Amino acid sequence: DSSWRLGRPYLGDVRSKHFFEGGTIMVTAFILINARRDKIHDASQKILDIDGVAEVYSVAGQWDLLAVARVRKNEQLAKLVTEDMIGVEGIVDTTTLIAFRQYSEHDLEAMFGLGDE
């Protein structure tokens, strides 16, 4: 039922429904981090202490760490990356990816399922 949208701008997904019903849209970002090898463990622990960082993963490939941030406003994300995170000793470089839409396992099955249910 999409009647909740009548008379309101459409933002494109379920998150907009939460926003218009009094909730807050959370900004989710994935921050790819290169760190000095001798500081990876310490840096990951300090990154976890930053307000808004939900998870930190060590990863294989071009990057050393992946941080998942969830904040209420883009301004909070900007502060998190450009002030809080960049101040962590050992961080050499970051690239930030902002999520537009989240797909749950159920959503993906509906999109790509073979219809044999």
Backbone as JSON, one array per atom type, in Angstrom:
{
  "sequence": "DSSWRLGRPYLGDVRSKHFFEGGTIMVTAFILINARRDKIHDASQKILDIDGVAEVYSVAGQWDLLAVARVRKNEQLAKLVTEDMIGVEGIVDTTTLIAFRQYSEHDLEAMFGLGDE",
  "N": [[0.84, -1.19, 0.0], [0.71, 2.06, -1.01], [-0.41, 4.38, -0.08], [0.46, 6.02, 1.95], [2.12, 7.84, 0.8], [0.71, 9.84, -0.47], [0.4, 13.14, -1.45], [2.93, 13.78, -0.66], [6.45, 14.26, -1.27], [8.2, 11.79, -3.2], [10.72, 9.65, -2.21], [11.77, 7.27, -3.01], [12.12, 4.69, -1.75], [11.7, 2.31, 0.98], [12.88, 3.63, 3.11], [12.07, 6.28, 2.85], [9.43, 6.17, 3.68], [9.69, 5.7, 6.44], [10.87, 8.14, 7.12], [8.83, 10.04, 6.56], [6.93, 9.2, 8.34], [7.78, 10.07, 10.74], [10.2, 9.05, 11.51], [13.8, 8.85, 11.13], [15.97, 9.22, 8.42], [18.73, 7.22, 8.0], [22.09, 7.76, 7.21], [24.13, 5.65, 5.53], [27.42, 4.59, 5.22], [30.28, 3.27, 3.57], [33.54, 3.0, 4.34], [36.54, 2.88, 2.89], [39.79, 2.02, 3.77], [43.21, 2.71, 3.81], [46.02, 1.79, 5.61], [49.02, 2.13, 7.56], [51.0, -0.77, 7.71], [52.03, -1.61, 10.22], [50.26, -0.4, 11.93], [47.68, -1.23, 11.59], [46.03, -2.89, 13.28], [45.85, -1.33, 15.7], [44.78, 1.03, 14.63], [42.29, 0.12, 13.69], [40.97, -0.43, 16.09], [40.82, 2.14, 17.22], [39.27, 3.43, 15.32], [36.84, 2.14, 15.69], [36.04, 3.35, 18.04], [35.09, 5.79, 17.28], [32.33, 7.92, 17.18], [29.48, 6.89, 15.52], [30.61, 5.0, 13.89], [29.91, 1.77, 13.08], [30.93, -0.78, 12.52], [34.05, -2.43, 11.85], [36.13, -3.91, 9.46], [38.81, -6.08, 8.58], [40.21, -6.39, 5.39], [40.87, -8.08, 2.26], [42.88, -7.25, -0.58], [43.03, -4.16, -2.4], [42.6, -2.37, -0.34], [43.02, -1.94, 3.24], [41.32, -1.89, 5.47], [37.78, -1.84, 6.16], [35.33, 0.3, 7.09], [32.11, 0.59, 8.5], [29.79, 3.04, 8.59], [27.12, 4.64, 10.28], [25.08, 7.29, 10.34], [23.06, 10.2, 11.14], [23.01, 12.48, 9.54], [24.47, 13.98, 6.6], [26.4, 15.85, 7.24], [27.4, 14.93, 9.66], [28.67, 12.63, 8.79], [30.63, 13.77, 7.17], [32.21, 15.06, 9.12], [32.99, 12.84, 10.61], [34.66, 11.45, 8.77], [36.51, 13.41, 7.74], [37.55, 14.71, 9.94], [37.5, 13.19, 12.47], [38.23, 10.47, 11.74], [40.46, 10.78, 10.04], [42.26, 11.72, 11.78], [43.22, 9.55, 13.12], [46.01, 7.76, 14.06], [48.16, 6.26, 11.73], [46.42, 5.92, 9.61], [46.44, 6.21, 6.17], [45.06, 6.78, 3.8], [41.72, 7.33, 2.59], [38.62, 6.25, 1.13], [35.32, 7.05, 0.54], [32.19, 5.52, 0.33], [28.85, 6.13, -0.23], [25.83, 4.69, 0.69], [22.98, 4.2, -1.32], [20.66, 2.62, -1.4], [19.42, -0.13, 0.45], [19.45, -3.59, 0.09], [17.71, -6.32, 1.2], [18.1, -9.83, 1.95], [15.69, -11.02, 1.33], [14.58, -9.13, -0.48], [16.39, -9.39, -2.61], [15.96, -12.04, -3.38], [13.36, -11.81, -4.35], [13.79, -10.12, -6.52], [15.59, -11.55, -8.17], [14.77, -14.13, -8.15], [13.69, -17.37, -9.36], [11.04, -17.84, -9.59], [9.87, -20.21, -8.76], [8.4, -20.78, -6.51]],
  "CA": [[0.0, 0.0, 0.0], [1.53, 3.27, -1.11], [-1.23, 5.54, 0.26], [1.2, 6.9, 2.86], [2.87, 8.82, 0.01], [-0.16, 10.84, -1.09], [0.67, 14.52, -1.05], [4.3, 13.93, -0.16], [7.44, 13.89, -2.29], [8.61, 10.39, -3.18], [12.17, 9.51, -2.14], [12.19, 6.11, -3.76], [12.18, 3.37, -1.13], [11.09, 2.16, 2.3], [13.44, 4.62, 4.02], [11.28, 7.5, 2.78], [8.24, 5.95, 4.49], [10.09, 5.94, 7.82], [11.11, 9.57, 7.28], [7.58, 10.76, 6.6], [6.15, 8.77, 9.49], [8.39, 10.57, 11.96], [11.52, 8.49, 11.74], [14.92, 9.57, 10.55], [16.74, 8.46, 7.45], [20.13, 7.06, 8.39], [23.08, 7.74, 6.14], [25.06, 4.53, 5.69], [28.59, 4.75, 4.36], [31.35, 2.28, 3.64], [34.77, 3.77, 4.24], [37.69, 2.04, 2.55], [40.91, 2.64, 4.48], [44.58, 2.21, 3.74], [46.74, 2.12, 6.85], [50.37, 1.57, 7.67], [50.91, -2.17, 8.14], [52.3, -1.76, 11.65], [49.24, 0.3, 12.69], [46.34, -1.67, 11.19], [45.25, -3.34, 14.44], [45.57, -0.18, 16.57], [43.88, 1.95, 13.92], [40.93, -0.44, 13.66], [40.37, -0.26, 17.42], [40.52, 3.57, 17.4], [38.16, 3.75, 14.43], [35.62, 1.65, 16.36], [35.68, 4.28, 19.11], [34.52, 7.01, 16.7], [30.87, 7.95, 17.2], [28.89, 6.7, 14.2], [31.19, 3.82, 13.25], [29.21, 0.59, 13.58], [31.73, -1.99, 12.35], [35.31, -2.32, 11.1], [36.57, -5.21, 8.96], [40.04, -6.17, 7.79], [39.81, -6.92, 4.08], [41.93, -8.39, 1.31], [42.82, -6.46, -1.81], [43.65, -2.84, -2.48], [42.39, -1.66, 0.92], [43.36, -2.7, 4.44], [40.18, -1.93, 6.38], [36.49, -1.33, 5.72], [34.51, 0.75, 8.21], [30.72, 0.85, 8.19], [29.32, 4.16, 9.42], [25.69, 4.96, 10.2], [24.84, 8.57, 10.99], [21.77, 10.78, 10.78], [23.14, 13.57, 8.57], [25.7, 14.0, 5.82], [27.38, 16.67, 7.96], [28.03, 14.05, 10.64], [29.58, 11.77, 8.04], [31.78, 14.59, 6.77], [33.05, 15.23, 10.3], [33.54, 11.52, 10.95], [35.74, 11.09, 7.85], [37.54, 14.43, 7.53], [38.14, 15.16, 11.21], [37.71, 12.11, 13.45], [38.94, 9.31, 11.22], [41.75, 11.15, 9.47], [43.15, 11.97, 12.91], [43.69, 8.28, 13.7], [47.39, 7.47, 13.67], [48.35, 5.1, 10.88], [45.59, 5.99, 8.41], [47.16, 6.85, 5.07], [44.14, 7.23, 2.77], [40.36, 6.79, 2.69], [37.63, 6.5, 0.09], [34.02, 6.86, 1.16], [31.06, 5.16, -0.52], [27.58, 6.34, 0.47], [24.8, 3.76, 0.21], [21.71, 4.78, -1.74], [19.56, 1.73, -1.07], [19.82, -1.41, 1.03], [18.65, -4.73, -0.35], [17.78, -7.44, 2.12], [18.11, -11.12, 1.27], [14.33, -11.21, 0.81], [14.44, -8.28, -1.66], [17.18, -9.96, -3.69], [15.27, -13.24, -3.86], [12.22, -11.37, -5.14], [14.28, -9.53, -7.77], [16.33, -12.48, -9.0], [14.26, -15.48, -7.99], [13.25, -18.04, -10.58], [9.6, -17.94, -9.59], [9.44, -21.59, -8.52], [7.97, -20.88, -5.1]],
  "C": [[0.88, 1.25, 0.0], [0.74, 4.52, -0.74], [-0.54, 6.5, 1.22], [1.92, 8.01, 2.11], [2.0, 9.95, -0.52], [0.15, 12.23, -0.54], [2.08, 14.76, -0.54], [5.28, 13.61, -1.28], [7.89, 12.45, -2.11], [10.13, 10.31, -3.2], [12.65, 8.2, -2.72], [12.23, 4.77, -3.06], [11.56, 3.41, 0.27], [11.62, 3.2, 3.28], [12.63, 5.91, 4.0], [10.0, 7.37, 3.61], [8.56, 6.22, 5.96], [10.29, 7.43, 8.09], [9.79, 10.31, 7.44], [6.68, 10.35, 7.75], [6.83, 9.15, 10.8], [9.74, 9.99, 12.29], [12.6, 9.36, 11.12], [15.63, 8.67, 9.56], [18.18, 8.41, 7.95], [20.99, 7.06, 7.13], [24.03, 6.59, 6.45], [26.2, 4.72, 4.71], [29.58, 3.62, 4.62], [32.64, 3.03, 3.37], [35.93, 2.8, 4.05], [38.94, 2.75, 3.07], [42.21, 1.93, 4.15], [45.3, 2.7, 4.98], [48.15, 1.54, 6.78], [50.25, 0.16, 8.25], [51.09, -2.34, 9.64], [51.24, -1.1, 12.53], [47.82, -0.2, 12.42], [45.5, -2.07, 12.4], [44.88, -2.16, 15.34], [44.6, 0.79, 15.92], [42.46, 1.42, 13.91], [40.24, -0.27, 15.01], [39.98, 1.2, 17.66], [39.36, 4.0, 16.51], [36.85, 3.3, 15.05], [35.14, 2.58, 17.45], [35.05, 5.57, 18.58], [33.0, 6.89, 16.68], [30.33, 7.86, 15.77], [29.46, 5.5, 13.46], [30.57, 2.58, 13.9], [30.09, -0.66, 13.56], [33.02, -1.64, 11.61], [35.75, -3.73, 10.73], [37.97, -5.07, 8.38], [39.64, -6.86, 6.49], [41.03, -7.2, 3.23], [41.78, -7.5, 0.09], [43.52, -5.13, -1.67], [43.58, -2.07, -1.16], [42.73, -2.56, 2.1], [42.16, -2.91, 5.35], [38.94, -1.4, 5.68], [35.71, -0.96, 6.97], [33.1, 1.0, 7.71], [30.25, 1.93, 9.15], [27.82, 4.34, 9.2], [25.46, 6.21, 11.03], [23.53, 9.15, 10.5], [21.86, 11.84, 9.67], [24.47, 13.46, 7.82], [26.79, 14.8, 6.52], [28.11, 15.84, 9.01], [29.03, 13.11, 9.96], [30.82, 12.54, 7.62], [32.74, 14.78, 7.94], [33.75, 13.92, 10.66], [34.77, 11.2, 10.08], [36.86, 12.12, 7.85], [38.18, 14.93, 8.81], [38.49, 13.99, 12.12], [38.6, 10.99, 12.9], [40.34, 9.68, 10.71], [42.76, 11.47, 10.57], [43.69, 10.71, 13.57], [45.08, 7.98, 13.16], [47.46, 6.19, 12.84], [47.49, 5.12, 9.63], [46.32, 6.8, 7.35], [46.18, 7.48, 4.08], [42.77, 6.62, 3.03], [39.59, 7.09, 1.41], [36.28, 6.15, 0.69], [32.96, 6.58, 0.1], [29.79, 5.35, 0.29], [26.53, 5.43, -0.16], [23.54, 4.53, -0.17], [20.53, 3.94, -1.26], [20.12, 0.44, -0.51], [18.88, -2.48, 0.52], [18.81, -5.84, 0.67], [17.82, -8.72, 1.29], [16.75, -11.39, 0.63], [14.13, -10.4, -0.46], [15.18, -8.89, -2.85], [16.54, -11.22, -4.25], [14.09, -12.86, -4.74], [12.66, -10.83, -6.5], [14.85, -10.57, -8.72], [15.85, -13.92, -8.89], [13.75, -16.05, -9.3], [11.74, -18.24, -10.63], [9.07, -19.33, -9.34], [8.98, -21.8, -7.09], [6.6, -21.48, -4.99]]
}
